[in-house]
Amino acid sequence: MTTAVTIAEFRKDLRRLIDSALTGREIICMDAKSRDRQTCSLIKTNLLLEMLQAYIFKPKVFYDQETKTHNIHLDELKLYAYADTLEEATEQIIDLAIDYARDYINRLELFLNVPDRKSHYPYVIRLTHCQNTNEVKKLIFGS
Amino acid sequence: MGTCSFRVFIKVCKKLGLQKRKMGNRFVWEGIDHKGQYRQVSIHIHAEGRDIPSGTFNKMVKDLGFESEEEFFMYNKFNK
């Protein structure tokens, strides 16, 4: 059902395989020479992003009476913001999410090997596809 | 549940052997704990120095690997 090719075949037939992937087919490329037989998939970006829509941010927003701060928890990425105003807390959580996504991508080898951070991956990929802070805000808060 | 002074929180991060790094708009305290587990806590640069509100502190404590706030404070008390 999927199309599996070797690196040599992939290289040779790149144009046709990309066209095929753009129709929605998953192209699996394997390195026959590698010891652990790892593979990677070529998939249409829009379809990937649609699949990732299942990973929804659910920010928890609350006011702390004792410190008189507005708090926002982004449990999906273990990020927390607290500030005097809701606007500041919102800005902080957006900053934290952008910085964390950047760091995560820069150190993928680390984060994908930490059990409770590996699950952040789909959320990070969603963030990396945002073009600006407004899109990040929309992604996190839904409006 | 209660708030935690920023000073105490940082003291415990240091006792755990975590390192502070500035990354963009956040300070990251990260490292490997005694169980060999990677730990990371992020604090926005504008929140640095401020007392950590109750609910948020509770989350951060768990991210540092403690079961509860009590365990966090006990760790601080008995690890000089």
Backbone of each chain as ProteinMPNN parsed JSONL, in Angstrom:
{"seq_chain_A": "MTTAVTIAEFRKDLRRLIDSALTGREIICMDAKSRDRQTCSLIKTNLLLEMLQAYIFKPKVFYDQETKTHNIHLDELKLYAYADTLEEATEQIIDLAIDYARDYINRLELFLNVPDRKSHYPYVIRLTHCQNTNEVKKLIFGS", "coords_chain_A": {"N_chain_A": [[0.821, -1.213, 0.0], [2.038, 1.189, 0.655], [4.708, 3.055, -0.885], [7.82, 1.808, -1.175], [11.195, 2.597, -1.388], [14.679, 2.37, -2.291], [17.557, 4.371, -1.377], [19.054, 4.829, -3.665], [17.175, 4.343, -5.678], [15.385, 6.301, -5.048], [16.818, 8.623, -5.534], [17.219, 8.414, -8.226], [14.671, 8.506, -9.293], [13.409, 10.788, -8.427], [11.699, 13.02, -9.2], [9.289, 11.776, -10.117], [8.565, 10.402, -7.808], [8.138, 12.453, -5.993], [5.959, 13.695, -7.205], [4.168, 11.644, -6.877], [4.002, 11.542, -4.095], [2.791, 13.962, -3.676], [0.24, 13.445, -4.429], [-0.738, 12.245, -2.284], [0.228, 9.837, -1.55], [2.342, 7.889, 0.561], [5.768, 7.912, 0.543], [8.25, 5.717, 1.23], [11.512, 5.809, 2.167], [14.351, 3.842, 2.243], [17.42, 3.004, 3.829], [19.338, 0.742, 2.634], [21.818, -0.053, 3.35], [22.202, 0.639, 5.968], [22.659, -0.289, 9.407], [20.609, -0.454, 11.33], [18.371, -0.363, 9.775], [16.705, 1.9, 9.364], [14.04, 4.033, 8.295], [12.714, 6.702, 6.256], [9.992, 8.963, 5.703], [8.372, 10.401, 2.898], [6.085, 12.848, 2.587], [3.09, 14.61, 1.726], [3.078, 17.982, 2.629], [0.794, 19.497, 3.45], [-0.997, 17.482, 4.103], [0.318, 16.303, 6.222], [0.234, 18.405, 8.079], [-2.504, 18.538, 8.441], [-2.942, 16.104, 9.71], [-1.588, 16.6, 12.03], [-3.28, 18.3, 13.299], [-4.667, 17.048, 15.202], [-3.286, 17.332, 17.474], [-3.805, 19.345, 19.855], [-3.383, 22.444, 21.478], [-4.034, 23.134, 24.853], [-4.291, 25.591, 26.669], [-4.063, 26.523, 30.096], [-5.564, 28.988, 31.875], [-5.335, 31.16, 34.563], [-5.978, 33.141, 37.536], [-3.862, 34.103, 40.129], [-4.463, 34.699, 43.39], [-2.837, 35.188, 45.632], [-0.247, 36.014, 44.729], [-1.073, 37.858, 43.011], [-1.045, 37.511, 40.226], [-1.384, 36.774, 36.719], [-1.671, 33.65, 35.34], [-0.475, 31.278, 32.967], [-0.608, 28.065, 31.823], [1.036, 25.828, 29.751], [0.698, 22.875, 29.296], [1.227, 20.918, 27.416], [3.775, 21.379, 26.517], [5.192, 21.703, 28.779], [5.449, 24.361, 29.761], [5.32, 27.488, 31.443], [3.795, 30.554, 32.309], [3.829, 33.653, 34.08], [2.506, 36.745, 35.092], [1.865, 40.299, 35.683], [-0.287, 41.203, 34.189], [-2.823, 39.845, 32.01], [-2.255, 40.096, 29.347], [0.527, 40.392, 29.316], [1.275, 37.895, 30.347], [0.317, 36.285, 28.327], [1.93, 37.112, 26.187], [4.358, 36.253, 27.2], [4.053, 33.434, 27.284], [3.859, 32.859, 24.624], [6.366, 33.69, 23.691], [7.931, 31.848, 25.143], [7.093, 29.427, 24.038], [7.896, 29.686, 21.35], [10.677, 29.946, 21.632], [11.245, 27.525, 22.885], [10.47, 25.662, 20.938], [12.325, 26.229, 18.954], [14.723, 25.561, 20.251], [14.222, 22.868, 20.706], [14.179, 21.785, 18.116], [16.788, 22.353, 17.384], [18.115, 20.671, 19.099], [17.263, 18.038, 18.657], [18.128, 15.372, 18.886], [18.592, 15.086, 21.572], [16.061, 15.74, 22.855], [14.264, 13.897, 21.696], [15.031, 11.63, 22.88], [14.334, 11.773, 25.463], [11.965, 10.543, 27.503], [9.594, 11.955, 28.582], [9.637, 14.21, 27.044], [9.66, 13.576, 24.424], [7.083, 13.291, 23.52], [6.4, 15.868, 22.954], [7.01, 16.431, 20.42], [5.101, 16.436, 18.052], [3.653, 18.78, 18.657], [5.642, 20.68, 18.655], [6.407, 20.579, 15.977], [4.09, 21.594, 14.805], [4.263, 24.213, 15.775], [6.592, 25.077, 14.515], [5.76, 25.452, 11.961], [4.412, 27.808, 11.963], [4.217, 31.133, 10.808], [4.546, 33.601, 12.016], [4.289, 35.536, 15.137], [1.577, 36.016, 15.554], [0.333, 33.869, 14.336], [1.279, 31.858, 15.958], [0.048, 32.546, 18.332], [-2.604, 32.176, 17.603], [-2.56, 29.456, 17.129], [-2.025, 28.444, 19.688], [-3.984, 29.579, 21.372], [-6.236, 29.471, 19.891], [-7.614, 31.595, 18.741]], "CA_chain_A": [[0.0, 0.0, 0.0], [2.961, 2.317, 0.604], [5.761, 2.857, -1.876], [9.125, 1.763, -0.505], [12.308, 2.659, -2.345], [16.011, 2.549, -1.709], [18.095, 5.717, -1.618], [19.454, 4.89, -5.075], [15.943, 4.474, -6.475], [14.809, 7.609, -4.71], [17.632, 9.623, -6.232], [17.032, 8.224, -9.677], [13.284, 8.736, -9.705], [12.937, 11.813, -7.496], [10.569, 13.804, -9.725], [8.069, 10.961, -10.134], [8.204, 10.07, -6.426], [7.56, 13.667, -5.382], [4.603, 13.825, -7.775], [3.354, 10.604, -6.247], [3.765, 11.969, -2.704], [1.855, 15.093, -3.707], [-1.133, 12.935, -4.588], [-1.154, 11.742, -0.973], [0.886, 8.569, -1.233], [3.522, 7.989, 1.415], [6.942, 7.271, -0.052], [9.185, 5.34, 2.292], [12.866, 5.651, 1.647], [15.148, 3.073, 3.209], [18.852, 2.903, 3.588], [19.6, -0.71, 2.676], [23.144, -0.317, 3.928], [22.284, 0.973, 7.392], [22.585, -1.45, 10.279], [19.311, -0.552, 12.012], [17.292, -0.362, 8.762], [15.761, 2.99, 9.593], [13.432, 4.562, 7.078], [12.065, 8.0, 6.429], [8.827, 9.09, 4.834], [8.106, 11.638, 2.152], [4.628, 12.988, 2.653], [2.632, 15.955, 1.366], [3.102, 18.827, 3.827], [-0.565, 19.852, 3.897], [-1.597, 16.31, 4.756], [0.992, 16.161, 7.518], [-0.308, 19.432, 8.975], [-3.877, 18.142, 8.794], [-2.852, 15.027, 10.709], [-1.109, 17.189, 13.287], [-4.353, 19.074, 13.938], [-5.155, 16.264, 16.354], [-2.504, 17.759, 18.646], [-4.359, 20.67, 20.174], [-2.927, 23.081, 22.722], [-5.129, 23.471, 25.772], [-3.686, 26.421, 27.723], [-4.866, 26.76, 31.305], [-5.37, 30.388, 32.262], [-5.976, 31.434, 35.854], [-5.444, 34.261, 38.315], [-3.403, 33.702, 41.454], [-4.786, 35.788, 44.332], [-1.744, 35.449, 46.567], [0.812, 36.806, 44.09], [-1.77, 38.788, 42.111], [-0.503, 37.32, 38.874], [-2.116, 35.961, 35.747], [-0.842, 32.484, 35.02], [-0.875, 30.446, 31.826], [0.131, 26.792, 31.75], [0.973, 25.106, 28.481], [1.154, 21.556, 29.758], [1.684, 20.115, 26.274], [5.213, 21.608, 26.349], [5.74, 21.984, 30.11], [5.845, 25.768, 29.814], [4.427, 28.215, 32.335], [4.059, 31.992, 32.339], [3.088, 34.389, 35.1], [2.783, 38.175, 34.959], [0.862, 41.166, 36.309], [-1.492, 41.313, 33.351], [-3.069, 38.687, 31.151], [-1.563, 40.367, 28.08], [1.947, 40.068, 29.519], [1.394, 36.438, 30.492], [0.097, 35.728, 26.981], [3.167, 37.367, 25.428], [5.416, 35.385, 27.749], [3.882, 32.023, 26.914], [4.169, 32.782, 23.184], [7.844, 33.731, 23.633], [8.47, 30.58, 25.65], [6.786, 28.36, 23.067], [8.751, 29.878, 20.169], [12.062, 29.625, 22.02], [11.344, 26.09, 23.173], [10.402, 24.938, 19.652], [13.621, 26.441, 18.289], [15.704, 24.762, 20.984], [13.871, 21.455, 20.493], [14.629, 21.402, 16.773], [18.26, 22.399, 17.394], [18.661, 19.558, 19.891], [16.318, 16.92, 18.478], [18.706, 14.108, 19.359], [18.389, 15.058, 23.018], [14.655, 15.726, 23.265], [13.568, 12.677, 21.256], [15.474, 10.526, 23.732], [13.832, 11.992, 26.819], [10.581, 10.045, 27.409], [8.508, 12.918, 28.766], [9.791, 15.335, 26.093], [9.451, 13.041, 23.075], [5.682, 13.533, 23.156], [6.241, 17.27, 22.552], [7.397, 16.551, 19.011], [4.074, 16.938, 17.122], [3.31, 20.167, 19.0], [6.77, 21.509, 18.197], [6.318, 20.666, 14.512], [3.014, 22.548, 14.511], [4.778, 25.562, 16.042], [7.614, 25.464, 13.533], [5.101, 25.83, 10.706], [3.817, 29.143, 12.1], [5.04, 32.139, 10.128], [4.785, 34.768, 12.876], [3.747, 35.373, 16.499], [0.11, 35.965, 15.499], [-0.041, 32.487, 14.019], [1.557, 31.066, 17.162], [-1.028, 32.88, 19.275], [-3.819, 31.515, 17.101], [-2.388, 28.014, 17.315], [-2.103, 28.103, 21.111], [-5.241, 30.014, 22.017], [-7.374, 29.18, 19.012], [-8.276, 32.772, 18.163]], "C_chain_A": [[0.858, 1.268, 0.0], [4.013, 2.017, -0.471], [7.102, 2.912, -1.164], [10.235, 1.718, -1.553], [13.634, 2.763, -1.603], [16.486, 3.973, -2.006], [18.458, 5.876, -3.102], [18.231, 5.077, -5.982], [15.315, 5.848, -6.278], [15.508, 8.717, -5.503], [17.337, 9.609, -7.732], [15.65, 8.696, -10.147], [12.607, 9.845, -8.891], [11.68, 12.549, -7.968], [9.25, 13.023, -9.643], [7.606, 10.644, -8.705], [7.605, 11.277, -5.695], [6.143, 13.876, -5.898], [3.658, 12.835, -7.105], [3.012, 10.998, -4.801], [2.742, 13.102, -2.658], [0.415, 14.655, -3.949], [-1.637, 12.37, -3.262], [-0.502, 10.421, -0.603], [2.105, 8.818, -0.341], [4.665, 7.234, 0.736], [7.92, 6.964, 1.081], [10.556, 5.065, 1.673], [13.705, 4.908, 2.686], [16.61, 3.026, 2.803], [19.232, 1.428, 3.756], [20.92, -1.033, 3.361], [23.201, -0.059, 5.439], [22.02, -0.261, 8.245], [21.185, -1.603, 10.901], [18.109, -0.424, 11.064], [16.25, 0.731, 9.009], [15.233, 3.501, 8.26], [12.957, 5.981, 7.333], [10.98, 8.14, 5.365], [8.779, 10.437, 4.149], [6.592, 11.745, 2.064], [4.243, 14.429, 2.341], [2.482, 16.8, 2.634], [1.696, 19.149, 4.347], [-1.254, 18.692, 4.616], [-0.988, 16.075, 6.134], [0.391, 17.149, 8.519], [-1.744, 19.116, 9.381], [-3.868, 17.043, 9.852], [-2.47, 15.592, 12.07], [-2.183, 18.021, 14.001], [-4.96, 18.335, 15.128], [-4.436, 16.694, 17.64], [-2.859, 19.211, 18.974], [-3.774, 21.189, 21.484], [-4.152, 23.415, 23.571], [-4.562, 24.307, 26.923], [-4.633, 26.602, 28.905], [-4.541, 28.163, 31.799], [-6.07, 30.616, 33.599], [-5.275, 32.59, 36.563], [-5.06, 33.758, 39.701], [-3.575, 34.884, 42.412], [-3.581, 36.187, 45.178], [-0.657, 36.339, 45.958], [0.243, 37.863, 43.139], [-1.196, 38.726, 40.684], [-1.46, 36.502, 38.01], [-1.165, 34.851, 35.315], [-1.38, 31.768, 33.794], [0.022, 29.206, 31.822], [-0.07, 26.176, 30.373], [1.55, 23.717, 28.758], [1.705, 20.696, 28.624], [3.188, 20.247, 26.065], [5.914, 21.871, 27.685], [6.263, 23.423, 30.2], [4.811, 26.539, 30.632], [4.828, 29.696, 32.346], [3.265, 32.613, 33.47], [3.513, 35.847, 35.049], [1.647, 38.977, 35.587], [-0.419, 41.26, 35.497], [-1.614, 40.072, 32.47], [-2.328, 38.847, 29.82], [-0.082, 39.991, 28.19], [2.157, 38.558, 29.611], [1.226, 35.758, 29.134], [1.354, 35.904, 26.13], [4.283, 36.433, 25.889], [5.273, 33.948, 27.267], [4.168, 31.841, 25.42], [5.691, 32.786, 22.99], [8.435, 32.38, 24.029], [8.262, 29.456, 24.643], [7.695, 28.467, 21.839], [10.19, 29.475, 20.49], [12.244, 28.126, 22.259], [11.347, 25.284, 21.871], [11.74, 25.041, 18.916], [14.698, 25.556, 18.927], [15.479, 23.27, 20.715], [14.388, 20.979, 19.134], [16.165, 21.382, 16.718], [18.872, 21.207, 18.124], [17.719, 18.351, 19.847], [16.831, 15.607, 19.066], [18.525, 13.962, 20.871], [16.91, 14.843, 23.341], [13.905, 14.467, 22.834], [13.995, 11.455, 22.064], [15.092, 10.716, 25.198], [12.345, 11.627, 26.8], [9.499, 11.112, 27.558], [8.656, 14.187, 27.915], [9.521, 14.874, 24.666], [8.036, 13.347, 22.584], [5.421, 14.985, 22.745], [6.413, 17.445, 21.04], [6.288, 17.07, 18.072], [3.665, 18.384, 17.397], [4.403, 21.12, 18.502], [6.706, 21.669, 16.672], [5.207, 21.635, 14.114], [3.512, 23.985, 14.704], [5.76, 26.01, 14.959], [6.997, 25.86, 12.191], [4.396, 27.189, 10.797], [4.776, 30.17, 11.507], [5.372, 33.336, 11.019], [4.104, 34.558, 14.234], [2.21, 35.327, 16.515], [-0.375, 34.55, 15.222], [0.201, 31.577, 15.232], [0.437, 31.287, 18.184], [-2.321, 32.154, 18.894], [-3.74, 30.0, 17.338], [-2.587, 27.619, 18.781], [-3.48, 28.401, 21.705], [-6.485, 29.814, 21.15], [-8.125, 30.387, 18.506], [-7.288, 33.924, 18.047]], "O_chain_A": [[0.474, 2.288, -0.571], [4.176, 0.875, -0.901], [7.476, 3.947, -0.613], [10.208, 0.905, -2.477], [13.694, 3.186, -0.449], [15.873, 4.685, -2.801], [18.205, 6.916, -3.709], [18.257, 5.866, -6.926], [14.792, 6.46, -7.209], [14.872, 9.612, -6.059], [17.228, 10.646, -8.387], [15.495, 9.215, -11.253], [11.391, 9.836, -8.695], [10.714, 12.682, -7.217], [8.237, 13.535, -9.166], [6.408, 10.62, -8.425], [6.688, 11.137, -4.886], [5.235, 14.194, -5.13], [2.506, 13.151, -6.808], [1.884, 10.811, -4.346], [1.937, 13.195, -1.731], [-0.52, 15.417, -3.699], [-2.818, 12.053, -3.127], [-0.656, 9.938, 0.519], [2.8, 9.825, -0.477], [4.531, 6.057, 0.4], [8.357, 7.865, 1.797], [10.719, 4.219, 0.794], [13.76, 5.297, 3.853], [16.97, 3.009, 1.626], [19.419, 0.94, 4.871], [21.118, -2.132, 3.881], [24.14, -0.489, 6.11], [21.264, -1.154, 7.861], [20.646, -2.706, 10.991], [16.964, -0.383, 11.513], [15.05, 0.494, 8.873], [15.904, 3.408, 7.232], [12.815, 6.407, 8.479], [11.037, 7.534, 4.295], [9.101, 11.47, 4.736], [5.914, 10.86, 1.542], [4.987, 15.358, 2.657], [1.836, 16.381, 3.594], [1.446, 19.078, 5.55], [-1.984, 18.881, 5.59], [-1.678, 15.701, 7.082], [0.078, 16.787, 9.653], [-2.156, 19.387, 10.509], [-4.684, 17.049, 10.774], [-2.947, 15.142, 13.111], [-2.015, 18.398, 15.161], [-5.669, 18.918, 15.948], [-4.918, 16.451, 18.746], [-2.283, 20.156, 18.435], [-3.684, 20.459, 22.471], [-5.163, 23.91, 23.072], [-4.374, 23.795, 28.026], [-5.835, 26.806, 28.737], [-3.391, 28.48, 32.101], [-7.251, 30.304, 33.751], [-4.147, 32.96, 36.238], [-5.84, 33.073, 40.363], [-2.926, 35.92, 42.27], [-3.336, 37.371, 45.411], [-0.201, 37.295, 46.587], [0.98, 38.651, 42.546], [-0.912, 39.743, 40.051], [-2.224, 35.669, 38.496], [-0.008, 35.097, 34.972], [-2.592, 31.662, 33.605], [1.249, 29.306, 31.82], [-1.195, 26.024, 29.897], [2.718, 23.436, 28.489], [2.558, 19.839, 28.853], [3.819, 19.35, 25.506], [7.093, 22.221, 27.712], [7.38, 23.661, 30.659], [3.608, 26.294, 30.539], [6.008, 30.044, 32.387], [2.165, 32.163, 33.788], [4.7, 36.163, 34.974], [0.615, 38.428, 35.971], [-1.51, 41.382, 36.056], [-0.642, 39.358, 32.226], [-1.84, 37.875, 29.244], [0.486, 39.365, 27.295], [3.095, 38.014, 29.028], [1.907, 34.778, 28.83], [1.79, 34.979, 25.445], [5.044, 35.899, 25.082], [6.258, 33.316, 26.886], [4.66, 30.793, 25.002], [6.231, 31.988, 22.224], [9.312, 31.842, 23.352], [9.151, 28.634, 24.426], [8.202, 27.458, 21.347], [10.836, 28.76, 19.724], [13.26, 27.54, 21.884], [12.125, 24.343, 21.718], [12.22, 24.068, 18.333], [15.475, 24.897, 18.235], [16.43, 22.513, 20.522], [14.964, 19.897, 19.025], [16.761, 20.509, 16.088], [19.987, 20.782, 17.821], [17.425, 17.735, 20.871], [16.076, 14.837, 19.66], [18.331, 12.859, 21.381], [16.551, 13.88, 24.018], [13.001, 14.019, 23.539], [13.4, 10.384, 21.95], [15.474, 9.925, 26.061], [11.549, 12.313, 26.159], [8.578, 11.169, 26.743], [7.876, 15.128, 28.062], [9.193, 15.684, 23.799], [7.816, 13.624, 21.405], [4.342, 15.301, 22.244], [6.019, 18.46, 20.465], [6.511, 18.05, 17.361], [3.365, 19.13, 16.465], [4.123, 22.208, 18.0], [6.924, 22.761, 16.146], [5.376, 22.416, 13.178], [3.216, 24.864, 13.894], [5.759, 27.168, 14.543], [7.642, 26.525, 11.38], [3.843, 27.664, 9.805], [5.991, 30.081, 11.686], [6.377, 34.011, 10.795], [3.437, 33.549, 14.458], [1.614, 34.682, 17.377], [-1.363, 34.092, 15.796], [-0.568, 30.653, 15.495], [-0.05, 30.346, 18.811], [-3.023, 31.6, 19.74], [-4.728, 29.36, 17.699], [-3.221, 26.609, 19.086], [-4.055, 27.592, 22.433], [-7.619, 29.964, 21.606], [-9.181, 30.233, 17.893], [-7.652, 35.005, 17.583]]}, "seq_chain_B": "MGTCSFRVFIKVCKKLGLQKRKMGNRFVWEGIDHKGQYRQVSIHIHAEGRDIPSGTFNKMVKDLGFESEEEFFMYNKFNK", "coords_chain_B": {"N_chain_B": [[-0.729, 23.713, 48.951], [1.558, 26.292, 47.944], [3.147, 29.506, 47.413], [6.462, 30.038, 46.051], [9.587, 31.353, 46.854], [11.636, 32.989, 44.491], [14.332, 32.85, 44.893], [14.729, 30.598, 46.536], [13.838, 28.608, 44.823], [15.736, 28.687, 42.761], [17.972, 28.048, 44.213], [17.52, 25.351, 44.811], [17.518, 24.303, 42.227], [20.206, 24.642, 41.625], [21.353, 22.988, 43.56], [20.516, 20.566, 42.598], [22.172, 20.309, 40.551], [21.672, 21.48, 38.15], [22.137, 23.475, 35.214], [22.28, 26.921, 34.286], [21.017, 28.492, 31.425], [20.782, 31.009, 28.948], [18.298, 31.396, 26.641], [17.085, 32.893, 24.012], [14.177, 34.488, 24.917], [14.064, 33.351, 27.38], [15.173, 31.913, 30.493], [16.816, 28.969, 30.961], [16.849, 26.253, 33.061], [18.619, 23.421, 33.27], [19.565, 19.932, 33.064], [21.004, 16.763, 34.092], [19.49, 14.697, 36.428], [20.004, 12.975, 39.641], [18.927, 10.507, 39.129], [19.487, 10.054, 36.589], [17.883, 11.243, 34.795], [16.811, 13.576, 32.345], [16.229, 16.941, 33.063], [14.29, 19.906, 32.807], [13.523, 23.302, 33.234], [11.812, 26.178, 32.307], [12.047, 29.698, 32.496], [10.585, 32.759, 31.93], [12.331, 35.689, 30.873], [11.273, 38.039, 31.89], [9.993, 37.199, 34.109], [11.826, 36.455, 35.861], [13.212, 36.424, 39.097], [10.864, 36.946, 40.384], [8.452, 35.907, 42.813], [7.227, 32.579, 42.672], [4.091, 31.691, 41.605], [1.621, 29.739, 43.341], [0.127, 27.456, 41.887], [1.664, 27.284, 39.577], [4.197, 26.899, 40.588], [3.832, 24.355, 41.653], [3.674, 22.802, 39.326], [6.247, 23.187, 38.268], [7.842, 22.027, 40.203], [7.241, 19.321, 39.882], [8.305, 18.984, 37.353], [10.939, 19.146, 37.943], [11.364, 16.758, 39.016], [10.429, 16.087, 41.508], [8.11, 14.571, 43.785], [6.295, 16.019, 45.199], [5.537, 19.295, 46.605], [6.327, 19.333, 49.217], [8.357, 17.428, 49.251], [10.201, 18.773, 47.707], [10.844, 20.986, 49.363], [11.869, 19.632, 51.546], [14.089, 18.468, 50.402], [15.589, 20.732, 49.894], [16.053, 21.537, 52.479], [17.568, 19.482, 53.648], [19.788, 19.136, 52.063], [22.657, 20.574, 51.855]], "CA_chain_B": [[0.072, 24.368, 47.913], [1.907, 27.66, 48.272], [4.1, 30.13, 46.495], [7.857, 29.76, 46.376], [10.412, 32.498, 46.486], [12.495, 32.692, 43.346], [15.66, 32.538, 45.437], [14.733, 29.192, 46.995], [13.694, 27.746, 43.646], [17.03, 28.65, 42.072], [18.888, 27.337, 45.111], [17.281, 23.916, 44.616], [18.002, 23.965, 40.873], [21.674, 24.538, 41.715], [21.662, 21.789, 44.342], [20.263, 19.416, 41.722], [23.246, 20.285, 39.56], [21.204, 22.01, 36.866], [22.88, 24.623, 34.703], [21.433, 27.99, 33.756], [21.378, 28.962, 30.085], [19.823, 31.97, 28.398], [17.93, 31.024, 25.274], [16.043, 33.817, 23.555], [13.508, 35.23, 25.987], [13.887, 32.536, 28.589], [16.291, 31.29, 31.165], [16.552, 27.542, 31.061], [17.615, 25.474, 34.03], [18.538, 22.062, 32.743], [20.647, 19.017, 33.395], [20.634, 15.379, 34.392], [19.385, 14.534, 37.884], [20.717, 11.812, 40.19], [18.334, 9.276, 38.581], [19.89, 9.983, 35.186], [16.775, 11.781, 33.997], [16.985, 14.963, 31.901], [15.247, 17.87, 33.639], [14.362, 21.269, 32.281], [12.483, 24.261, 33.619], [12.014, 27.462, 31.619], [11.467, 30.878, 33.143], [10.681, 33.915, 31.036], [13.251, 36.679, 31.44], [10.509, 39.049, 32.634], [9.47, 36.604, 35.344], [12.96, 36.119, 36.73], [13.279, 37.186, 40.337], [9.543, 37.058, 41.013], [7.963, 34.709, 43.504], [6.524, 31.699, 41.736], [2.74, 31.445, 42.131], [1.291, 28.398, 43.825], [-0.159, 26.425, 40.879], [2.797, 27.209, 38.653], [5.277, 26.279, 41.359], [3.514, 22.927, 41.751], [4.048, 22.184, 38.045], [7.707, 23.228, 38.121], [8.383, 21.054, 41.154], [7.102, 18.004, 39.236], [9.246, 18.954, 36.227], [12.281, 18.936, 38.497], [11.449, 15.354, 39.419], [9.912, 15.858, 42.86], [6.732, 14.066, 43.842], [5.422, 17.034, 45.804], [6.214, 20.495, 47.104], [6.937, 18.947, 50.498], [9.621, 16.764, 48.926], [11.07, 19.854, 47.218], [11.339, 21.758, 50.506], [12.699, 18.727, 52.361], [15.354, 18.337, 49.672], [16.326, 21.976, 50.124], [16.431, 21.607, 53.888], [18.572, 18.48, 54.04], [20.933, 19.13, 51.143], [23.342, 21.872, 51.983]], "C_chain_B": [[0.37, 25.804, 48.332], [2.862, 28.236, 47.257], [5.512, 29.738, 46.913], [8.677, 30.97, 45.972], [11.354, 32.061, 45.36], [13.87, 32.223, 43.829], [15.761, 31.063, 45.852], [14.665, 28.252, 45.788], [15.042, 27.578, 42.93], [18.065, 27.877, 42.899], [18.75, 25.824, 44.898], [17.757, 23.473, 43.227], [19.52, 23.752, 40.899], [22.076, 23.279, 42.473], [21.461, 20.526, 43.518], [21.337, 19.281, 40.638], [22.821, 20.804, 38.198], [22.009, 23.254, 36.489], [21.91, 25.649, 34.132], [21.93, 28.397, 32.377], [20.348, 29.982, 29.643], [19.559, 31.579, 26.956], [16.788, 31.924, 24.836], [15.481, 34.6, 24.721], [13.326, 34.422, 27.262], [15.229, 32.135, 29.193], [15.911, 29.827, 31.339], [17.461, 26.954, 32.125], [17.498, 24.031, 33.589], [19.75, 21.231, 33.152], [20.105, 17.622, 33.67], [20.587, 15.216, 35.911], [20.066, 13.237, 38.346], [20.143, 10.488, 39.684], [18.688, 9.117, 37.102], [18.844, 10.528, 34.238], [17.055, 13.239, 33.613], [15.87, 15.819, 32.494], [15.418, 19.247, 33.02], [13.2, 22.092, 32.809], [12.818, 25.582, 32.94], [11.351, 28.581, 32.406], [11.665, 32.066, 32.215], [11.558, 34.983, 31.686], [12.514, 37.746, 32.261], [9.936, 38.51, 33.944], [10.593, 36.29, 36.323], [12.971, 37.026, 37.957], [11.952, 37.276, 41.067], [9.19, 35.759, 41.738], [7.124, 33.886, 42.54], [5.16, 31.345, 42.323], [2.47, 29.966, 42.388], [1.11, 27.312, 42.745], [0.994, 26.207, 39.917], [3.993, 26.543, 39.331], [5.069, 24.771, 41.438], [3.911, 22.18, 40.474], [5.573, 22.093, 37.91], [8.398, 22.202, 39.013], [8.358, 19.652, 40.539], [8.107, 17.879, 38.083], [10.695, 18.761, 36.703], [12.457, 17.513, 39.015], [10.966, 15.062, 40.831], [8.463, 15.392, 42.793], [5.776, 15.156, 44.321], [6.244, 18.25, 46.223], [6.938, 20.193, 48.419], [8.315, 18.326, 50.242], [10.652, 17.79, 48.456], [11.691, 20.599, 48.402], [12.219, 20.909, 51.435], [14.079, 18.581, 51.717], [16.22, 19.568, 49.929], [16.864, 22.044, 51.552], [17.61, 20.677, 54.213], [19.758, 18.359, 53.078], [21.587, 20.498, 51.147], [24.309, 22.087, 50.831]], "O_chain_B": [[-0.445, 26.454, 48.986], [3.327, 27.541, 46.354], [5.725, 29.18, 47.989], [8.491, 31.539, 44.896], [11.798, 30.914, 45.303], [14.479, 31.324, 43.249], [16.743, 30.382, 45.557], [15.351, 27.23, 45.745], [15.427, 26.473, 42.548], [18.909, 27.158, 42.363], [19.749, 25.109, 44.815], [18.331, 22.394, 43.078], [20.046, 22.822, 40.288], [23.017, 22.586, 42.087], [22.158, 19.531, 43.717], [21.399, 18.286, 39.916], [23.517, 20.599, 37.204], [22.494, 23.984, 37.354], [20.868, 25.304, 33.575], [23.125, 28.621, 32.182], [19.162, 29.832, 29.935], [20.483, 31.447, 26.154], [15.645, 31.729, 25.251], [16.213, 35.291, 25.429], [12.521, 34.779, 28.121], [16.251, 32.034, 28.513], [14.819, 29.502, 31.806], [18.679, 27.132, 32.095], [16.399, 23.479, 33.54], [20.799, 21.754, 33.528], [18.917, 17.346, 33.503], [21.546, 15.562, 36.601], [20.63, 12.499, 37.538], [20.798, 9.452, 39.796], [18.25, 8.172, 36.446], [18.907, 10.306, 33.028], [17.482, 14.037, 34.448], [14.697, 15.45, 32.428], [16.532, 19.694, 32.747], [12.054, 21.645, 32.829], [13.956, 26.047, 32.988], [10.24, 28.431, 32.914], [12.779, 32.342, 31.77], [11.53, 35.159, 32.904], [13.069, 38.29, 33.216], [9.453, 39.273, 34.781], [10.346, 35.908, 37.467], [12.766, 38.236, 37.857], [11.913, 37.642, 42.242], [9.581, 34.667, 41.325], [6.404, 34.428, 41.701], [5.077, 30.769, 43.408], [3.022, 29.082, 41.733], [1.878, 26.35, 42.71], [1.264, 25.082, 39.497], [4.702, 25.737, 38.728], [6.019, 24.0, 41.304], [4.422, 21.062, 40.536], [6.114, 21.068, 37.496], [9.399, 21.594, 38.632], [9.32, 18.894, 40.656], [8.684, 16.814, 37.862], [11.55, 18.278, 35.961], [13.554, 17.112, 39.404], [11.072, 13.931, 41.306], [7.705, 15.754, 41.893], [4.616, 15.215, 43.912], [7.475, 18.232, 46.198], [8.014, 20.727, 48.691], [9.297, 18.646, 50.912], [11.836, 17.679, 48.775], [12.902, 20.817, 48.444], [13.18, 21.402, 52.026], [15.1, 18.572, 52.404], [17.425, 19.459, 50.152], [17.965, 22.534, 51.802], [18.522, 21.043, 54.954], [20.642, 17.532, 53.298], [21.112, 21.443, 50.516], [24.975, 23.121, 50.768]]}, "name": "protein", "num_of_chains": 2, "seq": "MTTAVTIAEFRKDLRRLIDSALTGREIICMDAKSRDRQTCSLIKTNLLLEMLQAYIFKPKVFYDQETKTHNIHLDELKLYAYADTLEEATEQIIDLAIDYARDYINRLELFLNVPDRKSHYPYVIRLTHCQNTNEVKKLIFGSMGTCSFRVFIKVCKKLGLQKRKMGNRFVWEGIDHKGQYRQVSIHIHAEGRDIPSGTFNKMVKDLGFESEEEFFMYNKFNK"}
